[in-house]
Amino acid sequence: MKLSTDEILNAASDMAQRMAKDPSLRHLDIGPGHGDLIALLRSKFTDIFSSACDYTTHLMQLTDVPIKVVDLNRQNLPYESAEFNLITCTEVIEHLENHRQLIREIHRVLSPGGTVVITTPNILNLKSRMRFFLFGFYNLFGPLHFRESELHSTGGHINPVGLFYLFHALADAGFENIELSIDKAQKTSLLWGLIFYFPIHASAWFIKRKEIKKFKTIDKFNQPFVDMINAWPILVGRTIVVGCKKPTTNAVN
């Protein structure tokens, strides 16, 4: 059984192919599960050596992948600085107490010019927005059992990270050239989109004007990312897939 869907894995590997141009890849997969993404990347890159880290070694099914155990809520990544030039982190940050710390650690262990690809459930699709409006919980983020958590399942989803705040965390850590895609469009969100697309954009136009003029929260640097949260792919996409680069000259440590 895959711990991520084929659509998520394919979208993540496609993003890696578009952005990672190094002829030889030193790859780290954070939270690899059974190793399905590693196997997929091996089929697409001719020269790639993959390592992995997870909260357990018991899920990994690839016998030739070195894997280290780490508690990402309490520990840093157990690797040297600039050790990898490709890092993937699929369906992990929603399980963590502090995803910003992990993103800073990814920046540290990634070499200048390296690529990171991160996926997480899209809490801003219309199915999720309607669920939050009616029930108070985002899609894939339901009520949690107290004092117990299945870390690798939706029972371990403790951190709903919206698209803008993921962009902000990546930029704040020092990443650039941020790209976005989705794994697939949700049928339910497509239906809601036919009804609410124009009302959402009309309302957002007025609210954004107030944010700019009164609260001064939007400027020329963050406005493209603010605008993106109501773009059609985000309104209908099930999972967001974000790729970005570490600058070749490291201005942020």
N, C-alpha and C positions, 0 to 999 in steps of 0.2 A: 504493500500500500504506500503510495506517495504521500509525503507530508505537505507538499505543495502541488497545485494542479499543473497539468501539462501546459496550460495557457500561460501561467505565471513563469514557469521555467523557460518556456520558449521566448517570452517577452524579455526576460532578464538576459538570456543568452544573446538575443538579437541586439539589445542595447550594448552589451559588452563587445560584440563584433563591430558595431558602428564606431565605438569610442576608443577601444584598446588597439593601438596600432604598433605596439612594440613587436619586433620579430620573435622574441622569446619571452614568454610570460611566466612570472613567478606569482602564482595565484593563491589567494587565501579565501576560503569559503567559510563565513561565520554562520554557525547554525546550519550545517549541511544536511541534517536529517540522515536519510539513507545514502546520500551522495549522488542523487539523481542529476542535480545541476552540474556537478563535476563531470559526470559521465557525458552529459550533453555538450559541455564546453570542450571536452577532449575530442568529440566528433567534429567540432567546428574549427579548432585551432590546431595547427600542425606541430607547434612547439610550445607546450604548456606543462608546467609542473605544479600540481595542486597540493596544498596543505589545508587543514581544517581545524576549527576549534568549536567546541560545543559544551553543554553542561554535562554531557555523558558521552561515553564511547560506544554505548550499546546499540545505538541506532544505525551507525555507519555500516554499510554492506560492502564497500570497496576495500579490499584487504591491502592495497598498495598505497593508501593515502595516510600520511602521518597526521594524527589528530591529537590535539591537546585539550584537556579539560579545563574550563575556566568558568567562574561565576561572574557573569558580566554585570551583575548588580553590585558587586563588591570588589572586583579585581580588574586590573588593566589587561589589555591583550598581552599574552605571554610571548612577545616577539620583539626583536630589535627594531629600532627606527629605520625607516626606508627599506624594509626587507622585501616588500612585494610591489609589483607594478600593476596588479589587478586584484581588487577585493570585491567579493559579492556578499550580499547580506539580504537574503530573501526571507520575508515573513518572520522577522526577528524583533524589530524595534518595538512592535506592539506588545511584546512580552516583557519589556524591560522597564525598570523604575526610572532610569535616567538615560534616554537615548542620546542626549547631547554629549554625555561623557563618552559613549561608544563612538560617536562620530568624530570627536576629537582624537580618540585613540586610533581610529581608522586613518585619519590624516597623519598621525605620527608614524605609523608603520608602513604607510604608502610612500613609495619613492616619488620624487619630483617628476611631474608629467604622467603619473600613474592615474588609473581609472578606478572609480568605485561605482557599483550598481546596487541600489537599495530598492526593495519592494515592501509595501505595506498595504493593508486594506484601505480602500478609499472611502473614508467616512463622509465625503462630500457628494457622493452620488445621490441621486434623487430618492432612491429607495431608502438609503440610510438617513437622509434628511427627513423624510416623511416618518420613518420609524422613530427618530429622535423627537420629532414634533408630537407624535401621538403617544409614545411610550416612555420617552426620556432616556433611551439607550440607542446608540448607533448600531447599524447592522454589523454583525459579528462581534459586538461588544455588549453582551447581555449581562444580567445579574450574575455575580460571582458567588460561589460557595465560600463561606468564611472558613479560614484556617485549612483550606485544601485547594490545590490548584494542579491541573494537568498542564504541565509547562508547555508541551508541544502542541496542544489543541487550543480551540477557541476558549476553553476554560482557563487558559493562561493569558488571555488578552486583557491586559491591565492598563494599556497606554494608547488611547486613540490619538494618533498624530495626524493632524490636518495637513494638507498639502503646503500651505503657506508656511507653517511652522517647521516643516521639514526643510523647505528651501532656506528658511532663515537660519536654521541650525547648521546647514551645510556651508552657507556663505559665511556665517560667523566663525566657523572652524577654519576657514581659509580656502574653501573649494571655489572653483569657477567653471564656466562653460556648462551650466546646468541644463540638462535635457530631460524631457518628460515624455512618457508614453503610458499606455494602459495595457492590461492583458486581454480584456475583451469588454464589449458592451453588454450590460445587463438588460434583459428583456423588460423587467419591471421598471427600471430607470428610463428606458426608451419610451415606455408608455407615459410615465409622468412628464418626461421631457416634452412630449407633444403638447401637453396641457400648460406647463409652467415655464417653458423656455423664455418666452417674451415677457411675461410678468416679472420673472426673476431679473432679467436684464434691465427692465425699466426701473424697478425698485432699486437695484444696485447702483444705477446711475445717480439717483437722488441721494442715496446714502453715501456714496463715494464723494460726492460734492461736499457734503457736510463734513466728512472726515478730512478732506483736504483744506477746507476753508476755516472750519471751527476748531477741530481737534488737532489738525496738522500732523496726522499720523501717516499720510501718504505723500511720498516725494518721488522724484524722477527715478530713484534707484529701486524702490520697492513696488512701484506702481505696476510694472509688467507682471510681477508675481501675484499681486492683488487681483489683477484682471484675469489671471489664469484660473482662479478658483471657480469661476462661473463659465469657463469655456465648455463647449459641448462634450469633449472627451471626459472631463471631470464630472460633469453632470450625469453621465451614463456609464462611466468605466467602473469595473468591479475592483480592480487593484491598480494602484499607481506604481509605476516603474520609473525611477529617477537615476540618471547617470550624471557624473561630473568628473572633473579633473583636478588633481593637485597641481598648482602652478609649478612651472619648471624652476622659477626662482621663489624660494619659500619665504614669503613675507610674514606669515602667521605661524607661530609654533604652538 
